[in-house]
Amino acid sequence: MNKTSLSVNLNKVALVRNTRHLGIPSVTRAATLCLQAGANGITVHPRPDERHIRGGDVSDLGELLKAWPDREFNIEGNPYHNLMDCVREQLDRKLPVHQVTFVPDSEGQFTSDHGWNLAQDADRLRRLIAQAHAWGVRVSLFMDADPQAMGAAKAVGADRVELYTEPYAAAWGTAQQAAQLARFAETARAALHAGLGVNAGHDLNRDNLSAFIQQVPGVSEVSIGHALIADALELGYTATIQGYLRCLGSSSPRPLGEG
């Protein structure tokens, strides 16, 4: 059985909520429904401008996840901006943070669209990764599908890489699909050979997810937000989560931290 975890990114729920002052839709209610349906974890990306997830959401979700000890909380963002302060505040409050995903986006960036340049950022990242490890938190680096970069990711101390999958999603259904899948598979093999865990995310959906998991070896976790929340608007959270779990070849949560 495939052992890939599904972590649900709730940024788009917060984005809709922030258009009014009514507190709906509720981020914590969305998280609860996803967890009840079998999601293995929750992901948030609290940007400095709080255009979607806010600091209060992060702490509220941490409180919620205390009641789900077999699920994970992944907080992603740029460690040069607000991410490290956010994680420190969570841990100071004795709230769970299982994984941080370092993403090299700018403060006003529309969405994450590239991985780290480790030739440029290795020294700073090494110190920040060491800090996260000192807090007892696993670190994943958001990376492009480049097999040659996996050794460098391990060298700076990362535990995992999250492969930026938008190029694969954009190639889905085109003549480039097979080549993109092969590139991601080669990168995953290089990551595993270097001793890294492999995560993946960005524009994965119910159409393209199964093929990715079947062809790309050793994927521990996928983080999915935009497509999943769009599906949930039509199908509801329960049916949507169950559909994504079927794409992953699983219908039940996997043990915390496995892989």
FIBAMI-197343 format. One record per residue: x, y, z of N, C-alpha, C in turn; residue in one letter; residue number from 1; chain. Coordinates in nm, 2 decimals. Example, Ala and Ser with C-alpha at 12.3 -4.5 7.8 and 13.67 -1.06 7.14 Angstrom:
BEGIN
DOLUM    npx    npy    npz   capx   capy   capz    cpx    cpy    cpz rest  nr kette
DOLUM   1.32  -0.57   0.78   1.23  -0.45   0.78   1.32  -0.33   0.78    A   1     A
DOLUM   1.28  -0.22   0.71   1.37  -0.11   0.71   1.29   0.00   0.79    S   2     A
END
This chain:
BEGIN
DOLUM    npx    npy    npz   capx   capy   capz    cpx    cpy    cpz rest  nr kette
DOLUM   0.08  -0.12   0.00   0.00   0.00   0.00   0.09   0.12   0.00    M   1     A
DOLUM   0.05   0.22  -0.08   0.12   0.35  -0.09   0.11   0.42   0.05    N   2     A
DOLUM   0.22   0.47   0.10   0.22   0.54   0.23   0.24   0.69   0.22    K   3     A
DOLUM   0.18   0.75   0.12   0.19   0.89   0.10   0.08   0.96   0.18    T   4     A
DOLUM   0.13   1.06   0.27   0.03   1.14   0.35  -0.03   1.25   0.27    S   5     A
DOLUM  -0.15   1.29   0.31  -0.22   1.40   0.25  -0.22   1.51   0.36    L   6     A
DOLUM  -0.16   1.62   0.33  -0.17   1.74   0.41  -0.25   1.85   0.34    S   7     A
DOLUM  -0.35   1.90   0.40  -0.44   1.99   0.34  -0.40   2.14   0.37    V   8     A
DOLUM  -0.37   2.21   0.27  -0.34   2.35   0.28  -0.47   2.44   0.29    N   9     A
DOLUM  -0.48   2.51   0.40  -0.61   2.58   0.42  -0.60   2.73   0.39    L  10     A
DOLUM  -0.50   2.77   0.32  -0.49   2.92   0.29  -0.61   2.97   0.21    N  11     A
DOLUM  -0.66   2.90   0.12  -0.78   2.95   0.04  -0.90   2.96   0.12    K  12     A
DOLUM  -0.92   2.88   0.22  -1.03   2.90   0.31  -1.02   3.03   0.39    V  13     A
DOLUM  -0.90   3.06   0.43  -0.87   3.19   0.50  -0.89   3.31   0.41    A  14     A
DOLUM  -0.85   3.29   0.28  -0.86   3.40   0.18  -1.01   3.44   0.16    L  15     A
DOLUM  -1.09   3.34   0.15  -1.24   3.37   0.14  -1.29   3.44   0.26    V  16     A
DOLUM  -1.25   3.38   0.38  -1.30   3.44   0.51  -1.26   3.59   0.52    R  17     A
DOLUM  -1.14   3.62   0.47  -1.09   3.76   0.49  -1.16   3.86   0.40    N  18     A
DOLUM  -1.24   3.82   0.31  -1.32   3.92   0.23  -1.43   3.98   0.30    T  19     A
DOLUM  -1.47   3.93   0.42  -1.57   3.98   0.50  -1.52   3.98   0.65    R  20     A
DOLUM  -1.61   4.03   0.74  -1.57   4.04   0.88  -1.66   3.95   0.96    H  21     A
DOLUM  -1.71   3.84   0.91  -1.80   3.75   0.97  -1.74   3.62   1.03    L  22     A
DOLUM  -1.61   3.60   1.00  -1.55   3.48   1.05  -1.58   3.35   0.98    G  23     A
DOLUM  -1.65   3.36   0.87  -1.68   3.24   0.79  -1.63   3.26   0.65    I  24     A
DOLUM  -1.59   3.15   0.59  -1.58   3.01   0.64  -1.47   3.00   0.75    P  25     A
DOLUM  -1.49   2.91   0.84  -1.40   2.89   0.95  -1.28   2.80   0.91    S  26     A
DOLUM  -1.16   2.85   0.94  -1.04   2.77   0.91  -1.04   2.65   1.00    V  27     A
DOLUM  -1.07   2.66   1.13  -1.06   2.55   1.22  -1.17   2.45   1.19    T  28     A
DOLUM  -1.29   2.50   1.15  -1.40   2.40   1.11  -1.36   2.32   0.98    R  29     A
DOLUM  -1.30   2.39   0.89  -1.25   2.32   0.77  -1.14   2.22   0.81    A  30     A
DOLUM  -1.05   2.25   0.89  -0.95   2.16   0.94  -1.01   2.04   1.01    A  31     A
DOLUM  -1.11   2.06   1.09  -1.18   1.95   1.16  -1.24   1.86   1.06    T  32     A
DOLUM  -1.31   1.91   0.97  -1.38   1.83   0.87  -1.28   1.74   0.79    L  33     A
DOLUM  -1.17   1.81   0.75  -1.07   1.74   0.67  -1.00   1.62   0.76    C  34     A
DOLUM  -0.97   1.65   0.88  -0.92   1.55   0.97  -1.01   1.44   1.00    L  35     A
DOLUM  -1.14   1.47   1.02  -1.24   1.37   1.04  -1.25   1.28   0.92    Q  36     A
DOLUM  -1.23   1.33   0.80  -1.24   1.26   0.68  -1.12   1.17   0.65    A  37     A
DOLUM  -1.01   1.19   0.72  -0.89   1.11   0.71  -0.77   1.18   0.66    G  38     A
DOLUM  -0.77   1.31   0.65  -0.65   1.39   0.61  -0.54   1.36   0.71    A  39     A
DOLUM  -0.42   1.35   0.67  -0.31   1.31   0.76  -0.25   1.44   0.82    N  40     A
DOLUM  -0.28   1.55   0.78  -0.22   1.67   0.84  -0.28   1.80   0.78    G  41     A
DOLUM  -0.24   1.91   0.84  -0.28   2.04   0.79  -0.16   2.13   0.76    I  42     A
DOLUM  -0.16   2.20   0.65  -0.06   2.29   0.61  -0.11   2.43   0.61    T  43     A
DOLUM  -0.03   2.53   0.65  -0.06   2.67   0.64   0.06   2.74   0.59    V  44     A
DOLUM   0.04   2.85   0.52   0.15   2.94   0.48   0.12   3.08   0.52    H  45     A
DOLUM   0.15   3.12   0.64   0.12   3.25   0.69   0.22   3.36   0.63    P  46     A
DOLUM   0.17   3.43   0.53   0.26   3.54   0.47   0.26   3.66   0.56    R  47     A
DOLUM   0.36   3.75   0.55   0.37   3.86   0.64   0.26   3.96   0.63    P  48     A
DOLUM   0.19   3.97   0.51   0.08   4.06   0.50  -0.05   4.00   0.54    D  49     A
DOLUM  -0.05   3.88   0.59  -0.17   3.81   0.64  -0.29   3.81   0.54    E  50     A
DOLUM  -0.26   3.81   0.42  -0.37   3.81   0.32  -0.46   3.69   0.32    R  51     A
DOLUM  -0.41   3.58   0.38  -0.50   3.47   0.40  -0.48   3.42   0.54    H  52     A
DOLUM  -0.39   3.33   0.57  -0.37   3.28   0.70  -0.31   3.39   0.80    I  53     A
DOLUM  -0.37   3.40   0.91  -0.33   3.50   1.01  -0.26   3.43   1.13    R  54     A
DOLUM  -0.19   3.51   1.21  -0.13   3.45   1.32  -0.22   3.38   1.42    G  55     A
DOLUM  -0.34   3.44   1.43  -0.44   3.37   1.52  -0.49   3.24   1.46    G  56     A
DOLUM  -0.49   3.23   1.33  -0.53   3.10   1.27  -0.42   2.99   1.31    D  57     A
DOLUM  -0.30   3.03   1.30  -0.19   2.93   1.33  -0.20   2.88   1.47    V  58     A
DOLUM  -0.22   2.97   1.57  -0.24   2.92   1.70  -0.37   2.84   1.73    S  59     A
DOLUM  -0.48   2.88   1.66  -0.60   2.81   1.67  -0.59   2.67   1.62    D  60     A
DOLUM  -0.52   2.66   1.50  -0.50   2.52   1.45  -0.41   2.44   1.53    L  61     A
DOLUM  -0.31   2.50   1.59  -0.22   2.43   1.69  -0.30   2.37   1.80    G  62     A
DOLUM  -0.39   2.45   1.86  -0.48   2.41   1.97  -0.56   2.29   1.92    E  63     A
DOLUM  -0.62   2.30   1.80  -0.70   2.20   1.74  -0.62   2.07   1.73    L  64     A
DOLUM  -0.50   2.08   1.68  -0.43   1.96   1.65  -0.37   1.89   1.77    L  65     A
DOLUM  -0.38   1.95   1.88  -0.34   1.88   2.01  -0.44   1.77   2.03    K  66     A
DOLUM  -0.56   1.78   1.98  -0.66   1.67   2.00  -0.64   1.56   1.89    A  67     A
DOLUM  -0.55   1.58   1.80  -0.53   1.48   1.69  -0.38   1.45   1.69    W  68     A
DOLUM  -0.33   1.37   1.79  -0.19   1.35   1.81  -0.12   1.26   1.70    P  69     A
DOLUM  -0.21   1.20   1.62  -0.15   1.12   1.51  -0.15   1.19   1.37    D  70     A
DOLUM  -0.18   1.32   1.38  -0.18   1.40   1.25  -0.07   1.51   1.27    R  71     A
DOLUM  -0.03   1.57   1.15   0.08   1.66   1.16   0.04   1.80   1.12    E  72     A
DOLUM   0.12   1.90   1.17   0.10   2.04   1.14   0.23   2.09   1.07    F  73     A
DOLUM   0.21   2.13   0.95   0.32   2.18   0.86   0.30   2.33   0.84    N  74     A
DOLUM   0.40   2.41   0.88   0.39   2.55   0.86   0.50   2.59   0.76    I  75     A
DOLUM   0.46   2.65   0.65   0.55   2.68   0.54   0.56   2.83   0.53    E  76     A
DOLUM   0.67   2.87   0.47   0.70   3.01   0.45   0.84   3.04   0.43    G  77     A
DOLUM   0.87   3.17   0.41   1.01   3.21   0.40   1.07   3.23   0.53    N  78     A
DOLUM   1.18   3.16   0.56   1.24   3.17   0.70   1.31   3.31   0.72    P  79     A
DOLUM   1.33   3.38   0.61   1.39   3.52   0.62   1.29   3.62   0.66    Y  80     A
DOLUM   1.16   3.58   0.65   1.05   3.68   0.68   0.99   3.65   0.82    H  81     A
DOLUM   0.87   3.60   0.82   0.80   3.58   0.95   0.79   3.43   1.00    N  82     A
DOLUM   0.84   3.34   0.92   0.82   3.20   0.95   0.88   3.16   1.09    L  83     A
DOLUM   1.00   3.19   1.11   1.07   3.15   1.23   1.00   3.21   1.36    M  84     A
DOLUM   0.96   3.33   1.35   0.89   3.39   1.47   0.76   3.32   1.49    D  85     A
DOLUM   0.69   3.29   1.38   0.56   3.22   1.40   0.58   3.08   1.46    C  86     A
DOLUM   0.68   3.01   1.42   0.71   2.88   1.48   0.75   2.89   1.62    V  87     A
DOLUM   0.84   2.98   1.65   0.88   3.00   1.79   0.76   3.03   1.88    R  88     A
DOLUM   0.67   3.12   1.84   0.55   3.15   1.92   0.47   3.03   1.94    E  89     A
DOLUM   0.45   2.94   1.84   0.38   2.82   1.86   0.44   2.73   1.97    Q  90     A
DOLUM   0.57   2.71   1.96   0.64   2.62   2.05   0.64   2.68   2.19    L  91     A
DOLUM   0.66   2.81   2.20   0.65   2.88   2.33   0.52   2.85   2.40    D  92     A
DOLUM   0.41   2.84   2.32   0.28   2.81   2.38   0.25   2.66   2.39    R  93     A
DOLUM   0.35   2.58   2.37   0.34   2.43   2.38   0.24   2.38   2.28    K  94     A
DOLUM   0.24   2.44   2.16   0.15   2.40   2.05   0.23   2.32   1.95    L  95     A
DOLUM   0.17   2.22   1.89   0.25   2.13   1.80   0.29   2.20   1.67    P  96     A
DOLUM   0.42   2.17   1.63   0.47   2.20   1.49   0.55   2.08   1.46    V  97     A
DOLUM   0.51   2.01   1.36   0.59   1.89   1.33   0.69   1.91   1.21    H  98     A
DOLUM   0.65   2.00   1.12   0.74   2.03   1.01   0.73   2.17   0.97    Q  99     A
DOLUM   0.84   2.23   0.93   0.85   2.36   0.86   0.90   2.34   0.72    V 100     A
DOLUM   0.83   2.40   0.63   0.88   2.40   0.49   0.93   2.54   0.45    T 101     A
DOLUM   1.05   2.54   0.42   1.12   2.67   0.39   1.09   2.70   0.24    F 102     A
DOLUM   1.03   2.81   0.21   0.99   2.85   0.07   1.05   2.98   0.04    V 103     A
DOLUM   1.12   3.00  -0.08   1.19   3.12  -0.11   1.10   3.22  -0.18    P 104     A
DOLUM   0.98   3.25  -0.13   0.90   3.35  -0.19   0.92   3.49  -0.14    D 105     A
DOLUM   0.89   3.59  -0.22   0.90   3.73  -0.18   0.78   3.77  -0.10    S 106     A
DOLUM   0.78   3.88  -0.03   0.67   3.92   0.06   0.54   3.94  -0.02    E 107     A
DOLUM   0.55   4.00  -0.14   0.43   4.02  -0.21   0.40   3.92  -0.32    G 108     A
DOLUM   0.47   3.81  -0.32   0.45   3.72  -0.43   0.31   3.66  -0.44    Q 109     A
DOLUM   0.26   3.64  -0.56   0.13   3.59  -0.58   0.11   3.45  -0.53    F 110     A
DOLUM   0.21   3.36  -0.56   0.21   3.23  -0.51   0.35   3.18  -0.53    T 111     A
DOLUM   0.39   3.07  -0.45   0.52   3.01  -0.46   0.55   2.96  -0.61    S 112     A
DOLUM   0.66   3.00  -0.67   0.68   2.96  -0.81   0.82   2.91  -0.84    D 113     A
DOLUM   0.90   2.88  -0.74   1.04   2.83  -0.77   1.10   2.78  -0.64    H 114     A
DOLUM   1.20   2.70  -0.65   1.27   2.64  -0.53   1.39   2.72  -0.50    G 115     A
DOLUM   1.46   2.67  -0.39   1.58   2.74  -0.34   1.70   2.73  -0.44    W 116     A
DOLUM   1.78   2.84  -0.44   1.91   2.84  -0.51   2.01   2.82  -0.40    N 117     A
DOLUM   2.05   2.69  -0.38   2.14   2.66  -0.27   2.28   2.71  -0.29    L 118     A
DOLUM   2.32   2.74  -0.41   2.45   2.80  -0.43   2.46   2.94  -0.37    A 119     A
DOLUM   2.34   3.00  -0.36   2.33   3.14  -0.31   2.29   3.14  -0.16    Q 120     A
DOLUM   2.20   3.05  -0.12   2.14   3.06   0.01   2.19   2.96   0.11    D 121     A
DOLUM   2.28   2.87   0.08   2.32   2.76   0.17   2.36   2.81   0.31    A 122     A
DOLUM   2.44   2.91   0.32   2.50   2.95   0.45   2.39   2.99   0.54    D 123     A
DOLUM   2.30   3.08   0.49   2.19   3.13   0.58   2.09   3.02   0.61    R 124     A
DOLUM   2.06   2.93   0.52   1.97   2.82   0.54   2.02   2.73   0.64    L 125     A
DOLUM   2.15   2.70   0.64   2.21   2.60   0.73   2.19   2.65   0.87    R 126     A
DOLUM   2.20   2.77   0.90   2.18   2.82   1.04   2.04   2.81   1.08    R 127     A
DOLUM   1.95   2.85   0.99   1.81   2.84   1.02   1.75   2.70   1.03    L 128     A
DOLUM   1.81   2.61   0.95   1.77   2.47   0.97   1.82   2.41   1.10    I 129     A
DOLUM   1.94   2.45   1.14   1.99   2.41   1.27   1.90   2.46   1.38    A 130     A
DOLUM   1.85   2.59   1.37   1.76   2.64   1.47   1.63   2.56   1.48    Q 131     A
DOLUM   1.58   2.53   1.37   1.45   2.45   1.37   1.48   2.31   1.43    A 132     A
DOLUM   1.59   2.25   1.40   1.62   2.12   1.46   1.64   2.13   1.61    H 133     A
DOLUM   1.70   2.24   1.65   1.71   2.26   1.80   1.58   2.27   1.87    A 134     A
DOLUM   1.48   2.31   1.79   1.34   2.32   1.85   1.27   2.18   1.83    W 135     A
DOLUM   1.33   2.09   1.77   1.27   1.95   1.75   1.18   1.95   1.63    G 136     A
DOLUM   1.20   2.03   1.53   1.11   2.04   1.42   1.18   1.99   1.29    V 137     A
DOLUM   1.11   1.91   1.22   1.16   1.86   1.09   1.16   1.97   0.98    R 138     A
DOLUM   1.26   1.97   0.90   1.27   2.08   0.79   1.26   2.02   0.65    V 139     A
DOLUM   1.18   2.08   0.57   1.17   2.04   0.43   1.20   2.17   0.35    S 140     A
DOLUM   1.28   2.16   0.25   1.31   2.27   0.16   1.23   2.26   0.03    L 141     A
DOLUM   1.17   2.37  -0.01   1.09   2.37  -0.14   1.19   2.38  -0.25    F 142     A
DOLUM   1.19   2.28  -0.34   1.30   2.27  -0.44   1.24   2.24  -0.58    M 143     A
DOLUM   1.31   2.29  -0.68   1.27   2.25  -0.81   1.32   2.11  -0.84    D 144     A
DOLUM   1.26   2.05  -0.94   1.30   1.91  -0.97   1.43   1.91  -1.05    A 145     A
DOLUM   1.54   1.91  -0.97   1.68   1.91  -1.02   1.76   1.80  -0.94    D 146     A
DOLUM   1.78   1.69  -1.00   1.85   1.58  -0.93   1.99   1.63  -0.87    P 147     A
DOLUM   2.06   1.72  -0.94   2.19   1.76  -0.90   2.19   1.85  -0.77    Q 148     A
DOLUM   2.07   1.90  -0.74   2.06   1.99  -0.62   2.03   1.91  -0.49    A 149     A
DOLUM   2.00   1.78  -0.50   1.95   1.71  -0.38   2.07   1.69  -0.28    M 150     A
DOLUM   2.19   1.66  -0.33   2.30   1.65  -0.24   2.32   1.78  -0.16    G 151     A
DOLUM   2.31   1.89  -0.23   2.33   2.02  -0.16   2.22   2.04  -0.06    A 152     A
DOLUM   2.10   2.00  -0.08   1.99   2.01   0.01   2.02   1.93   0.14    A 153     A
DOLUM   2.07   1.81   0.12   2.11   1.73   0.24   2.23   1.80   0.31    K 154     A
DOLUM   2.32   1.86   0.24   2.44   1.91   0.30   2.41   2.03   0.39    A 155     A
DOLUM   2.30   2.11   0.36   2.26   2.22   0.45   2.18   2.17   0.57    V 156     A
DOLUM   2.15   2.04   0.58   2.08   1.99   0.69   1.94   1.96   0.68    G 157     A
DOLUM   1.88   1.97   0.56   1.74   1.95   0.54   1.71   1.80   0.57    A 158     A
DOLUM   1.59   1.77   0.62   1.54   1.64   0.64   1.46   1.59   0.52    D 159     A
DOLUM   1.39   1.68   0.45   1.32   1.65   0.33   1.33   1.76   0.23    R 160     A
DOLUM   1.29   1.73   0.11   1.26   1.83   0.01   1.12   1.82  -0.03    V 161     A
DOLUM   1.05   1.94  -0.06   0.92   1.94  -0.12   0.94   1.98  -0.27    E 162     A
DOLUM   0.92   1.89  -0.36   0.93   1.91  -0.50   0.82   2.00  -0.55    L 163     A
DOLUM   0.86   2.11  -0.62   0.77   2.21  -0.67   0.71   2.15  -0.80    Y 164     A
DOLUM   0.58   2.11  -0.80   0.52   2.02  -0.90   0.45   2.10  -1.01    T 165     A
DOLUM   0.45   2.23  -1.01   0.37   2.31  -1.11   0.42   2.27  -1.25    E 166     A
DOLUM   0.55   2.25  -1.28   0.58   2.22  -1.42   0.52   2.08  -1.46    P 167     A
DOLUM   0.51   1.99  -1.37   0.44   1.86  -1.40   0.30   1.89  -1.43    Y 168     A
DOLUM   0.23   1.96  -1.34   0.09   1.99  -1.36   0.06   2.06  -1.49    A 169     A
DOLUM   0.15   2.16  -1.52   0.13   2.23  -1.65   0.15   2.14  -1.77    A 170     A
DOLUM   0.23   2.04  -1.76   0.25   1.94  -1.87   0.15   1.83  -1.88    A 171     A
DOLUM   0.06   1.82  -1.78  -0.04   1.71  -1.77  -0.12   1.72  -1.90    W 172     A
DOLUM  -0.13   1.60  -1.97  -0.22   1.59  -2.08  -0.15   1.64  -2.21    G 173     A
DOLUM  -0.02   1.68  -2.20   0.05   1.72  -2.32   0.16   1.63  -2.36    T 174     A
DOLUM   0.23   1.66  -2.46   0.34   1.57  -2.51   0.46   1.57  -2.41    A 175     A
DOLUM   0.46   1.67  -2.32   0.57   1.69  -2.22   0.55   1.61  -2.09    Q 176     A
DOLUM   0.43   1.55  -2.08   0.39   1.49  -1.95   0.49   1.38  -1.91    Q 177     A
DOLUM   0.53   1.29  -2.00   0.62   1.18  -1.97   0.75   1.23  -1.93    A 178     A
DOLUM   0.80   1.33  -2.00   0.93   1.38  -1.97   0.94   1.45  -1.83    A 179     A
DOLUM   0.83   1.52  -1.80   0.82   1.58  -1.67   0.82   1.48  -1.56    Q 180     A
DOLUM   0.74   1.37  -1.58   0.73   1.27  -1.48   0.87   1.20  -1.46    L 181     A
DOLUM   0.94   1.18  -1.57   1.07   1.12  -1.56   1.17   1.21  -1.48    A 182     A
DOLUM   1.16   1.34  -1.51   1.24   1.43  -1.44   1.22   1.43  -1.29    R 183     A
DOLUM   1.09   1.43  -1.25   1.06   1.43  -1.11   1.10   1.29  -1.04    F 184     A
DOLUM   1.08   1.18  -1.12   1.12   1.05  -1.07   1.27   1.05  -1.04    A 185     A
DOLUM   1.35   1.10  -1.14   1.49   1.10  -1.12   1.53   1.19  -1.00    E 186     A
DOLUM   1.47   1.30  -0.98   1.50   1.39  -0.87   1.46   1.32  -0.74    T 187     A
DOLUM   1.35   1.25  -0.73   1.31   1.18  -0.61   1.41   1.07  -0.58    A 188     A
DOLUM   1.46   1.00  -0.68   1.56   0.90  -0.66   1.69   0.96  -0.60    R 189     A
DOLUM   1.73   1.07  -0.66   1.85   1.14  -0.61   1.83   1.19  -0.47    A 190     A
DOLUM   1.71   1.23  -0.43   1.69   1.28  -0.30   1.69   1.16  -0.20    A 191     A
DOLUM   1.63   1.05  -0.24   1.63   0.93  -0.15   1.77   0.88  -0.13    L 192     A
DOLUM   1.85   0.88  -0.24   1.99   0.84  -0.24   2.07   0.92  -0.14    H 193     A
DOLUM   2.04   1.05  -0.14   2.11   1.15  -0.05   2.07   1.14   0.09    A 194     A
DOLUM   1.96   1.06   0.12   1.91   1.05   0.26   1.81   1.14   0.29    G 195     A
DOLUM   1.74   1.20   0.19   1.63   1.29   0.22   1.49   1.23   0.20    L 196     A
DOLUM   1.40   1.27   0.28   1.26   1.24   0.25   1.21   1.32   0.14    G 197     A
DOLUM   1.10   1.28   0.07   1.05   1.35  -0.04   0.90   1.39  -0.02    V 198     A
DOLUM   0.87   1.52  -0.02   0.74   1.57  -0.03   0.71   1.63  -0.16    N 199     A
DOLUM   0.59   1.67  -0.19   0.56   1.73  -0.32   0.44   1.82  -0.31    A 200     A
DOLUM   0.43   1.92  -0.39   0.31   2.01  -0.38   0.32   2.12  -0.48    G 201     A
DOLUM   0.21   2.16  -0.53   0.18   2.28  -0.61   0.10   2.23  -0.74    H 202     A
DOLUM  -0.03   2.26  -0.74  -0.11   2.23  -0.86  -0.14   2.08  -0.88    D 203     A
DOLUM  -0.11   2.00  -0.78  -0.16   1.86  -0.78  -0.31   1.86  -0.76    L 204     A
DOLUM  -0.37   1.77  -0.83  -0.52   1.76  -0.82  -0.56   1.62  -0.84    N 205     A
DOLUM  -0.69   1.59  -0.84  -0.75   1.46  -0.86  -0.72   1.40  -0.99    R 206     A
DOLUM  -0.69   1.48  -1.09  -0.66   1.42  -1.23  -0.51   1.37  -1.24    D 207     A
DOLUM  -0.42   1.45  -1.18  -0.28   1.43  -1.21  -0.21   1.36  -1.09    N 208     A
DOLUM  -0.27   1.34  -0.98  -0.21   1.30  -0.86  -0.17   1.15  -0.86    L 209     A
DOLUM  -0.26   1.07  -0.90  -0.23   0.92  -0.90  -0.11   0.89  -0.99    S 210     A
DOLUM  -0.10   0.94  -1.11   0.01   0.91  -1.20   0.14   0.96  -1.13    A 211     A
DOLUM   0.14   1.07  -1.07   0.26   1.12  -1.00   0.31   1.03  -0.89    F 212     A
DOLUM   0.22   0.98  -0.81   0.25   0.90  -0.70   0.30   0.76  -0.75    I 213     A
DOLUM   0.24   0.71  -0.86   0.28   0.58  -0.91   0.41   0.59  -0.98    Q 214     A
DOLUM   0.45   0.70  -1.03   0.58   0.71  -1.11   0.69   0.77  -1.03    Q 215     A
DOLUM   0.67   0.85  -0.93   0.77   0.92  -0.85   0.79   0.84  -0.72    V 216     A
DOLUM   0.91   0.78  -0.70   0.93   0.69  -0.59   0.94   0.77  -0.45    P 217     A
DOLUM   0.89   0.70  -0.35   0.92   0.74  -0.21   0.86   0.87  -0.16    G 218     A
DOLUM   0.75   0.91  -0.22   0.69   1.04  -0.18   0.62   1.02  -0.04    V 219     A
DOLUM   0.67   1.09   0.06   0.62   1.08   0.19   0.49   1.16   0.21    S 220     A
DOLUM   0.48   1.27   0.15   0.37   1.36   0.17   0.34   1.45   0.05    E 221     A
DOLUM   0.21   1.47   0.02   0.17   1.58  -0.07   0.09   1.68   0.01    V 222     A
DOLUM   0.12   1.81  -0.03   0.05   1.92   0.03  -0.03   1.98  -0.08    S 223     A
DOLUM  -0.17   1.98  -0.06  -0.26   2.03  -0.16  -0.36   2.13  -0.10    I 224     A
DOLUM  -0.37   2.24  -0.17  -0.46   2.34  -0.12  -0.56   2.39  -0.23    G 225     A
DOLUM  -0.52   2.46  -0.33  -0.61   2.53  -0.42  -0.71   2.43  -0.48    H 226     A
DOLUM  -0.66   2.33  -0.55  -0.75   2.23  -0.61  -0.84   2.16  -0.52    A 227     A
DOLUM  -0.78   2.12  -0.40  -0.86   2.05  -0.30  -0.98   2.14  -0.25    L 228     A
DOLUM  -0.95   2.26  -0.22  -1.05   2.35  -0.17  -1.16   2.38  -0.28    I 229     A
DOLUM  -1.11   2.39  -0.40  -1.20   2.41  -0.51  -1.30   2.29  -0.53    A 230     A
DOLUM  -1.24   2.17  -0.52  -1.32   2.05  -0.52  -1.42   2.05  -0.40    D 231     A
DOLUM  -1.38   2.09  -0.29  -1.46   2.09  -0.17  -1.58   2.18  -0.18    A 232     A
DOLUM  -1.57   2.29  -0.26  -1.68   2.38  -0.28  -1.79   2.30  -0.35    L 233     A
DOLUM  -1.76   2.21  -0.44  -1.86   2.13  -0.51  -1.90   2.00  -0.45    E 234     A
DOLUM  -1.80   1.93  -0.38  -1.83   1.80  -0.34  -1.84   1.79  -0.18    L 235     A
DOLUM  -1.80   1.89  -0.11  -1.79   1.89   0.03  -1.65   1.83   0.08    G 236     A
DOLUM  -1.62   1.86   0.20  -1.48   1.82   0.25  -1.47   1.67   0.26    Y 237     A
DOLUM  -1.57   1.60   0.31  -1.55   1.46   0.33  -1.53   1.38   0.20    T 238     A
DOLUM  -1.62   1.41   0.10  -1.60   1.34  -0.03  -1.47   1.38  -0.10    A 239     A
DOLUM  -1.43   1.50  -0.08  -1.31   1.55  -0.14  -1.19   1.48  -0.08    T 240     A
DOLUM  -1.18   1.48   0.05  -1.06   1.42   0.11  -1.06   1.27   0.08    I 241     A
DOLUM  -1.17   1.20   0.08  -1.17   1.06   0.05  -1.13   1.04  -0.09    Q 242     A
DOLUM  -1.16   1.13  -0.19  -1.12   1.12  -0.32  -0.97   1.13  -0.34    G 243     A
DOLUM  -0.91   1.23  -0.27  -0.77   1.24  -0.27  -0.69   1.13  -0.21    Y 244     A
DOLUM  -0.75   1.07  -0.10  -0.69   0.96  -0.04  -0.69   0.84  -0.13    L 245     A
DOLUM  -0.80   0.82  -0.21  -0.80   0.71  -0.31  -0.69   0.73  -0.41    R 246     A
DOLUM  -0.67   0.86  -0.46  -0.56   0.89  -0.55  -0.43   0.84  -0.50    C 247     A
DOLUM  -0.41   0.85  -0.37  -0.29   0.82  -0.30  -0.28   0.67  -0.27    L 248     A
DOLUM  -0.39   0.60  -0.30  -0.39   0.45  -0.27  -0.41   0.42  -0.12    G 249     A
DOLUM  -0.47   0.51  -0.05  -0.49   0.49   0.09  -0.62   0.55   0.13    S 250     A
DOLUM  -0.68   0.49   0.24  -0.81   0.54   0.29  -0.80   0.57   0.44    S 251     A
DOLUM  -0.69   0.57   0.50  -0.68   0.59   0.64  -0.55   0.66   0.67    S 252     A
DOLUM  -0.54   0.74   0.78  -0.42   0.81   0.82  -0.30   0.72   0.85    P 253     A
DOLUM  -0.18   0.76   0.81  -0.06   0.68   0.84   0.00   0.74   0.97    R 254     A
DOLUM   0.08   0.66   1.04   0.14   0.70   1.17   0.22   0.83   1.16    P 255     A
DOLUM   0.21   0.91   1.26   0.27   1.04   1.27   0.42   1.02   1.25    L 256     A
DOLUM   0.48   1.10   1.15   0.62   1.11   1.13   0.68   1.00   1.06    G 257     A
DOLUM   0.60   0.90   1.01   0.66   0.79   0.94   0.72   0.84   0.81    E 258     A
DOLUM   0.83   0.79   0.77   0.90   0.83   0.65   0.97   0.96   0.67    G 259     A
END
